[in-house]
Structures are given as structure tokens and as C-alpha cells.
Amino acid sequence: MTRRYLLDSGPASDFLFKRKGVDQRVERIKRAGAKIGICIPVLGEILGGLEASASRVASLALARRYLGKLVCWPYDRAAAQEYGRIFAELKKRGRIIQQIDTQIAAIALTLGDCTVVSYDGGLAGVPGLTVENWS
């Protein structure tokens, strides 16, 4: 199975704007044969931020150019089912995370052999999810 990396909003934004060496790291991972991308919830977060930016038109053009280099995984029925399982498990443990983080985790877990790259610790408590912090 091909290794996968799903970028959370922070690392995806840094890829887009070539910050923190994320773009070079992405290229290295792709050359090694892994798939790297974002998911629909992350795309929504990024586009929402760009729509509100002072340089909206230029930023959206940049997003079209560079985000097209990444896979964009969908939020489908399998992910929705996984979302329900994660939500119930975390609720049972008394540990609720943001809805979008639960969606990202659900998508990653349905992909199989997927590491989520994130800067915040919200995803670290999801059972079975592998998370890397690239900050």
C-alpha cells in the first residue's frame, strides 16, 4: 500500500505560501513515492481564509496553482461512518475535539496507512491515528 500524508490546514497553508520548508518536504516525500495531499474540509478552511484576506484575488490564484499539485481526498460515506465512530469513542473518553479535526481524522483513517501532518495537538488523541508535527 502506498504511504499517504494528509496535510492539516496549517501545514497546507505553509505549503501554499512556501513557508517553514513545507514545500521542500512535500516534494521530498513525493519523490520517495508517497502520496501527499489535503482533504475537502482542509480545502474549505484554506479557501475561507483566502476569501477573507486583503490579497484575495492573488491568494486564490496561488491556491489554484499550487493546491492542484496535491491530492484532495473526499469526505465520503465511509469517512462519515468513521466520523461517527471517532466521535462516540472520544465522547466516551470525555475528550471532544473540533468537528473539522474529527472529519480530517475520519478521512485519514479510511485511507489507510495515512499520517496526518498537523501543528496542533487536537488530533493526537484520536485512537489509531498517526500524527506528525512538522513545526
N, CA, C and O of each residue as an XYZ file, in Angstrom:
540
protein
N       0.839     -1.188      0.000
C       0.000      0.000      0.000
C       0.883      1.251      0.000
O       1.909      1.294      0.679
N       0.490      2.234     -0.741
C       1.238      3.484     -0.832
C       1.058      4.307      0.439
O      -0.060      4.483      0.924
N       2.155      4.799      0.963
C       2.126      5.671      2.138
C       1.441      6.971      1.761
O       1.633      7.481      0.657
N       0.641      7.512      2.678
C      -0.079      8.765      2.437
C       0.170      9.749      3.574
O       0.333      9.365      4.732
N       0.194     11.016      3.212
C       0.293     12.107      4.179
C      -0.827     13.090      3.887
O      -0.982     13.545      2.754
N      -1.606     13.415      4.908
C      -2.699     14.368      4.772
C      -2.321     15.621      5.556
O      -2.163     15.573      6.776
N      -2.176     16.738      4.854
C      -1.798     17.991      5.499
C      -3.018     18.650      6.128
O      -4.044     18.826      5.469
N      -2.907     19.011      7.394
C      -3.915     19.819      8.067
C      -3.776     21.253      7.541
O      -2.867     21.548      6.764
N      -4.659     22.120      7.959
C      -4.714     23.484      7.406
C      -3.420     24.278      7.564
O      -3.000     24.959      6.628
N      -2.783     24.201      8.730
C      -1.552     24.962      8.948
C      -0.435     24.553      8.002
O       0.103     25.402      7.291
N      -0.071     23.274      7.973
C       0.961     22.839      7.031
C       0.563     23.048      5.564
O       1.418     23.361      4.736
N      -0.717     22.880      5.235
C      -1.160     23.103      3.849
C      -0.990     24.565      3.462
O      -0.587     24.871      2.340
N      -1.292     25.457      4.379
C      -1.103     26.889      4.128
C       0.385     27.210      3.968
O       0.764     28.014      3.117
N       1.223     26.578      4.793
C       2.665     26.797      4.668
C       3.201     26.232      3.357
O       4.139     26.791      2.788
N       2.627     25.141      2.871
C       2.984     24.624      1.546
C       2.627     25.657      0.484
O       3.435     25.969     -0.391
N       1.425     26.177      0.569
C       0.923     27.135     -0.411
C       1.803     28.380     -0.485
O       2.134     28.851     -1.573
N       2.178     28.906      0.677
C       2.951     30.149      0.717
C       4.453     29.919      0.891
O       5.202     30.854      1.174
N       4.889     28.657      0.720
C       6.314     28.296      0.773
C       6.989     28.770      2.065
O       8.020     29.441      2.042
N       6.374     28.401      3.183
C       6.911     28.754      4.497
C       7.383     27.495      5.219
O       6.919     26.390      4.940
N       8.303     27.681      6.139
C       8.788     26.634      7.052
C       9.349     25.399      6.345
O       9.460     24.336      6.956
N       9.698     25.529      5.079
C      10.268     24.407      4.341
C       9.280     23.293      4.019
O       9.680     22.205      3.606
N       7.980     23.564      4.210
C       6.975     22.524      3.967
C       6.952     22.127      2.495
O       6.787     20.949      2.179
N       7.116     23.093      1.591
C       7.083     22.769      0.156
C       8.218     21.812     -0.220
O       8.012     20.892     -1.011
N       9.417     22.024      0.344
C      10.534     21.123      0.050
C      10.301     19.735      0.648
O      10.628     18.719      0.034
N       9.745     19.711      1.827
C       9.456     18.431      2.474
C       8.412     17.643      1.677
O       8.528     16.428      1.518
N       7.394     18.347      1.179
C       6.362     17.712      0.355
C       6.995     17.102     -0.894
O       6.702     15.957     -1.238
N       7.848     17.846     -1.566
C       8.489     17.343     -2.789
C       9.360     16.122     -2.499
O       9.379     15.171     -3.281
N      10.085     16.147     -1.368
C      10.919     15.008     -0.977
C      10.061     13.753     -0.759
O      10.415     12.660     -1.203
N       8.948     13.928     -0.077
C       8.045     12.803      0.208
C       7.446     12.258     -1.083
O       7.324     11.045     -1.252
N       7.073     13.153     -1.990
C       6.512     12.712     -3.273
C       7.551     11.935     -4.082
O       7.230     10.917     -4.696
N       8.805     12.420     -4.080
C       9.868     11.719     -4.805
C      10.113     10.324     -4.234
O      10.522      9.415     -4.956
N       9.862     10.161     -2.937
C      10.041      8.856     -2.285
C       8.886      7.899     -2.593
O       8.901      6.746     -2.160
N       7.889      8.376     -3.339
C       6.798      7.501     -3.761
C       5.524      7.578     -2.947
O       4.564      6.861     -3.229
N       5.500      8.434     -1.945
C       4.288      8.573     -1.131
C       3.317      9.544     -1.793
O       3.708     10.376     -2.612
N       2.055      9.424     -1.426
C       1.049     10.391     -1.873
C       0.878     11.404     -0.759
O       0.852     11.051      0.420
N       0.761     12.667     -1.143
C       0.578     13.716     -0.148
C      -0.514     14.648     -0.624
O      -0.593     14.986     -1.805
N      -1.347     15.054      0.297
C      -2.455     15.903     -0.111
C      -3.186     16.538      1.049
O      -2.710     16.585      2.183
N      -4.362     17.022      0.711
C      -5.263     17.638      1.672
C      -6.597     16.907      1.541
O      -6.711     15.939      0.789
N      -7.582     17.367      2.261
C      -8.920     16.802      2.127
C      -9.916     17.955      2.009
O      -9.577     19.112      2.257
N     -11.124     17.628      1.633
C     -12.147     18.648      1.405
C     -12.318     19.590      2.605
O     -12.391     20.800      2.393
N     -12.386     19.100      3.860
C     -12.508     20.052      4.972
C     -11.328     21.025      5.067
O     -11.520     22.201      5.379
N     -10.116     20.545      4.801
C      -8.938     21.426      4.825
C      -9.024     22.438      3.690
O      -8.728     23.616      3.889
N      -9.422     21.996      2.510
C      -9.583     22.915      1.382
C     -10.565     24.022      1.739
O     -10.319     25.191      1.440
N     -11.669     23.664      2.373
C     -12.650     24.668      2.796
C     -12.065     25.674      3.767
O     -12.322     26.872      3.648
N     -11.276     25.202      4.732
C     -10.640     26.113      5.691
C      -9.678     27.062      4.989
O      -9.672     28.262      5.261
N      -8.870     26.526      4.091
C      -7.900     27.358      3.377
C      -8.610     28.400      2.521
O      -8.276     29.583      2.575
N      -9.581     27.965      1.739
C     -10.294     28.907      0.866
C     -11.050     29.953      1.673
O     -11.137     31.109      1.259
N     -11.594     29.562      2.813
C     -12.264     30.533      3.681
C     -11.305     31.611      4.156
O     -11.650     32.793      4.177
N     -10.103     31.202      4.536
C      -9.098     32.176      4.955
C      -8.663     33.082      3.820
O      -8.479     34.283      4.019
N      -8.498     32.517      2.627
C      -8.067     33.317      1.476
C      -9.154     34.286      1.028
O      -8.857     35.410      0.622
N     -10.405     33.858      1.098
C     -11.524     34.739      0.730
C     -11.551     35.980      1.609
O     -11.956     37.055      1.164
N     -11.123     35.831      2.848
C     -11.150     36.946      3.793
C      -9.857     37.760      3.793
O      -9.747     38.741      4.528
N      -8.878     37.365      2.979
C      -7.582     38.049      3.018
C      -7.604     39.359      2.235
O      -8.441     39.570      1.358
N      -6.667     40.221      2.577
C      -6.551     41.512      1.892
C      -6.128     41.324      0.439
O      -6.471     42.138     -0.418
N      -5.390     40.265      0.161
C      -4.931     39.987     -1.209
C      -5.703     38.802     -1.784
O      -5.105     37.855     -2.296
N      -7.016     38.856     -1.698
C      -7.917     37.761     -2.050
C      -7.658     37.196     -3.444
O      -7.460     35.990     -3.588
N      -7.657     38.038     -4.463
C      -7.544     37.575     -5.849
C      -6.207     36.871     -6.081
O      -6.168     35.780     -6.649
N      -5.122     37.491     -5.644
C      -3.797     36.894     -5.831
C      -3.665     35.596     -5.032
O      -3.090     34.620     -5.515
N      -4.195     35.590     -3.821
C      -4.104     34.397     -2.976
C      -4.902     33.235     -3.554
O      -4.441     32.094     -3.523
N      -6.087     33.508     -4.078
C      -6.899     32.449     -4.682
C      -6.236     31.900     -5.947
O      -6.313     30.702     -6.221
N      -5.584     32.778     -6.716
C      -4.860     32.322     -7.911
C      -3.696     31.415     -7.503
O      -3.445     30.390     -8.137
N      -3.000     31.799     -6.455
C      -1.899     30.991     -5.928
C      -2.421     29.623     -5.468
O      -1.792     28.595     -5.720
N      -3.555     29.622     -4.802
C      -4.151     28.369     -4.326
C      -4.495     27.454     -5.494
O      -4.235     26.252     -5.438
N      -5.070     28.007     -6.540
C      -5.409     27.190     -7.721
C      -4.156     26.555     -8.317
O      -4.166     25.391     -8.719
N      -3.085     27.329     -8.367
C      -1.850     26.840     -8.975
C      -1.181     25.758     -8.124
O      -0.818     24.703     -8.644
N      -1.019     26.005     -6.839
C      -0.221     25.100     -6.010
C      -1.009     23.980     -5.357
O      -0.482     22.879     -5.198
N      -2.248     24.224     -4.976
C      -3.012     23.148     -4.349
C      -3.363     22.061     -5.357
O      -3.658     20.928     -4.976
N      -3.331     22.404     -6.638
C      -3.549     21.409     -7.684
C      -2.444     20.366     -7.755
O      -2.612     19.324     -8.388
N      -1.308     20.641     -7.105
C      -0.201     19.680     -7.072
C      -0.417     18.596     -6.016
O       0.317     17.609     -5.958
N      -1.437     18.799     -5.184
C      -1.716     17.854     -4.107
C      -2.981     17.061     -4.404
O      -3.897     17.556     -5.059
N      -3.021     15.843     -3.923
C      -4.253     15.058     -3.967
C      -5.255     15.751     -3.041
O      -4.860     16.323     -2.025
N      -6.536     15.707     -3.377
C      -7.572     16.227     -2.480
C      -8.563     15.093     -2.216
O      -9.391     14.759     -3.064
N      -8.458     14.507     -1.012
C      -9.296     13.368     -0.670
C     -10.683     13.831     -0.242
O     -10.818     14.845      0.443
N     -11.722     13.083     -0.649
C     -13.101     13.486     -0.366
C     -13.558     13.106      1.045
O     -12.939     12.293      1.730
N     -14.647     13.719      1.440
C     -15.362     13.306      2.647
C     -16.561     12.517      2.143
O     -17.555     13.096      1.704
N     -16.463     11.196      2.209
C     -17.494     10.335      1.630
C     -18.239      9.564      2.726
O     -18.063      9.830      3.915
N     -19.067      8.613      2.309
C     -19.860      7.833      3.273
C     -18.985      7.051      4.255
O     -19.292      6.969      5.444
N     -17.906      6.487      3.750
C     -17.005      5.734      4.637
C     -16.404      6.660      5.694
O     -16.284      6.282      6.860
N     -16.027      7.871      5.285
C     -15.477      8.842      6.236
C     -16.549      9.283      7.233
O     -16.258      9.468      8.415
N     -17.777      9.451      6.765
C     -18.869      9.836      7.667
C     -19.108      8.749      8.716
O     -19.346      9.047      9.886
N     -19.043      7.503      8.290
C     -19.214      6.396      9.231
C     -18.070      6.382     10.249
O     -18.293      6.176     11.442
N     -16.854      6.601      9.767
C     -15.685      6.654     10.656
C     -15.795      7.843     11.608
O     -15.417      7.741     12.775
N     -16.311      8.966     11.115
C     -16.542     10.150     11.953
C     -17.420      9.768     13.147
O     -17.107     10.102     14.290
N     -18.511      9.071     12.871
C     -19.415      8.665     13.945
C     -18.723      7.802     14.981
O     -18.932      7.980     16.181
N     -17.901      6.869     14.526
C     -17.163      6.000     15.437
C     -16.181      6.793     16.296
O     -16.105      6.596     17.509
N     -15.426      7.697     15.651
C     -14.449      8.520     16.377
C     -15.157      9.405     17.392
O     -14.751      9.480     18.551
N     -16.214     10.071     16.953
C     -16.950     10.974     17.837
C     -17.436     10.228     19.080
O     -17.256     10.702     20.202
N     -18.051      9.061     18.879
C     -18.569      8.285     20.007
C     -17.448      7.837     20.941
O     -17.592      7.894     22.162
N     -16.332      7.390     20.367
C     -15.191      6.940     21.170
C     -14.614      8.084     21.999
O     -14.343      7.917     23.188
N     -14.426      9.240     21.376
C     -13.867     10.382     22.104
C     -14.842     10.891     23.164
O     -14.428     11.288     24.254
N     -16.121     10.880     22.850
C     -17.138     11.323     23.816
C     -17.126     10.407     25.037
O     -17.220     10.872     26.173
N     -17.011      9.104     24.793
C     -16.952      8.128     25.883
C     -15.749      8.416     26.789
O     -15.817      8.220     28.003
N     -14.662      8.877     26.196
C     -13.440      9.185     26.958
C     -13.468     10.590     27.559
O     -12.550     10.976     28.283
N     -14.531     11.359     27.256
C     -14.616     12.733     27.749
C     -13.678     13.677     27.024
O     -13.252     14.686     27.587
N     -13.355     13.359     25.787
C     -12.389     14.158     25.016
C     -12.973     14.505     23.649
O     -12.791     13.766     22.681
N     -13.662     15.613     23.581
C     -14.249     16.062     22.321
C     -13.252     16.994     21.624
O     -12.643     17.851     22.264
N     -13.093     16.818     20.315
C     -12.238     17.716     19.534
C     -13.113     18.458     18.529
O     -14.294     18.147     18.375
N     -12.532     19.431     17.852
C     -13.290     20.215     16.879
C     -13.855     19.306     15.790
O     -13.250     18.300     15.419
N     -15.020     19.683     15.295
C     -15.698     18.891     14.267
C     -14.802     18.690     13.047
O     -14.720     17.585     12.512
N     -14.135     19.748     12.608
C     -13.296     19.631     11.413
C     -12.122     18.681     11.660
O     -11.716     17.953     10.754
N     -11.573     18.682     12.878
C     -10.490     17.747     13.191
C     -10.997     16.307     13.172
O     -10.281     15.400     12.748
N     -12.224     16.097     13.629
C     -12.810     14.756     13.577
C     -13.001     14.324     12.125
O     -12.779     13.160     11.793
N     -13.411     15.249     11.258
C     -13.564     14.928      9.835
C     -12.214     14.568      9.210
O     -12.111     13.592      8.466
N     -11.193     15.348      9.511
C      -9.851     15.081      8.976
C      -9.370     13.705      9.439
O      -8.854     12.923      8.640
N      -9.539     13.413     10.723
C      -9.132     12.112     11.257
C      -9.895     10.980     10.574
O      -9.312      9.948     10.242
N     -11.188     11.171     10.366
C     -12.014     10.139      9.729
C     -11.542      9.853      8.307
O     -11.448      8.696      7.899
N     -11.248     10.900      7.564
C     -10.763     10.723      6.191
C      -9.432      9.974      6.204
O      -9.236      9.031      5.437
N      -8.521     10.397      7.078
C      -7.204      9.747      7.152
C      -7.334      8.269      7.504
O      -6.656      7.430      6.911
N      -8.186      7.949      8.448
C      -8.334      6.551      8.858
C      -8.976      5.701      7.771
O      -8.672      4.512      7.670
N      -9.849      6.274      6.959
C     -10.446      5.488      5.871
C      -9.458      5.270      4.731
O      -9.602      4.319      3.963
N      -8.453      6.140      4.611
C      -7.456      5.981      3.548
C      -6.525      4.805      3.816
O      -6.078      4.138      2.883
N      -6.237      4.554      5.066
C      -5.291      3.503      5.428
C      -3.864      3.969      5.209
O      -3.581      4.690      4.252
N      -2.962      3.557      6.098
C      -1.547      3.928      6.039
C      -1.372      5.418      5.764
O      -0.649      5.816      4.851
N      -2.046      6.229      6.568
C      -2.034      7.682      6.367
C      -1.589      8.385      7.641
O      -2.077      8.089      8.732
N      -0.661      9.314      7.488
C      -0.196     10.153      8.580
C      -0.767     11.546      8.386
O      -0.664     12.115      7.299
N      -1.370     12.100      9.437
C      -1.857     13.475      9.378
C      -0.729     14.380      9.854
O      -0.132     14.143     10.904
N      -0.442     15.414      9.078
C       0.574     16.397      9.440
C      -0.161     17.613      9.980
O      -0.927     18.259      9.265
N       0.082     17.921     11.259
C      -0.651     18.991     11.924
C       0.268     19.718     12.886
O       1.254     19.154     13.361
N      -0.054     20.969     13.174
C       0.717     21.734     14.148
C       0.064     21.732     15.524
O       0.723     22.029     16.521
N      -1.233     21.399     15.592
C      -1.884     21.411     16.903
C      -2.044     19.988     17.417
O      -1.976     19.030     16.647
N      -2.253     19.858     18.698
C      -2.326     18.539     19.313
C      -3.708     17.922     19.334
O      -3.882     16.832     19.879
N      -4.697     18.587     18.756
C      -6.071     18.100     18.810
C      -6.265     16.718     18.227
O      -7.103     15.953     18.704
N      -5.504     16.392     17.204
C      -5.673     15.106     16.524
C      -4.919     13.962     17.204
O      -5.197     12.791     16.946
N      -3.980     14.301     18.060
C      -3.117     13.280     18.665
C      -3.883     12.269     19.517
O      -3.424     11.139     19.682
N      -5.025     12.645     20.053
C      -5.779     11.744     20.916
C      -6.752     10.841     20.195
O      -7.497     10.104     20.841
N      -6.767     10.876     18.864
C      -7.687     10.023     18.109
C      -7.092      8.619     18.026
O      -6.004      8.438     17.481
N      -7.803      7.624     18.565
C      -7.274      6.257     18.560
C      -6.982      5.747     17.144
O      -7.821      5.841     16.249
N      -5.775      5.206     16.965
C      -5.394      4.616     15.685
C      -4.859      5.589     14.658
O      -4.416      5.173     13.587
N      -4.891      6.886     14.963
C      -4.440      7.898     14.002
C      -2.968      8.221     14.233
O      -2.551      8.452     15.368
N      -2.184      8.236     13.158
C      -0.781      8.627     13.226
C      -0.688     10.102     12.870
O      -1.195     10.534     11.835
N      -0.033     10.876     13.740
C       0.083     12.325     13.547
C       1.549     12.714     13.648
O       2.265     12.242     14.531
N       1.995     13.582     12.735
C       3.345     14.160     12.791
C       3.211     15.667     12.898
O       2.339     16.274     12.276
N       4.083     16.261     13.694
C       4.124     17.712     13.826
C       5.354     18.209     13.078
O       6.483     17.887     13.448
N       5.134     18.996     12.023
C       6.247     19.494     11.214
C       6.694     20.895     11.621
O       7.438     21.534     10.878
N       6.269     21.379     12.760
C       6.676     22.745     13.125
C       8.077     22.779     13.683
O       8.574     23.847     14.040
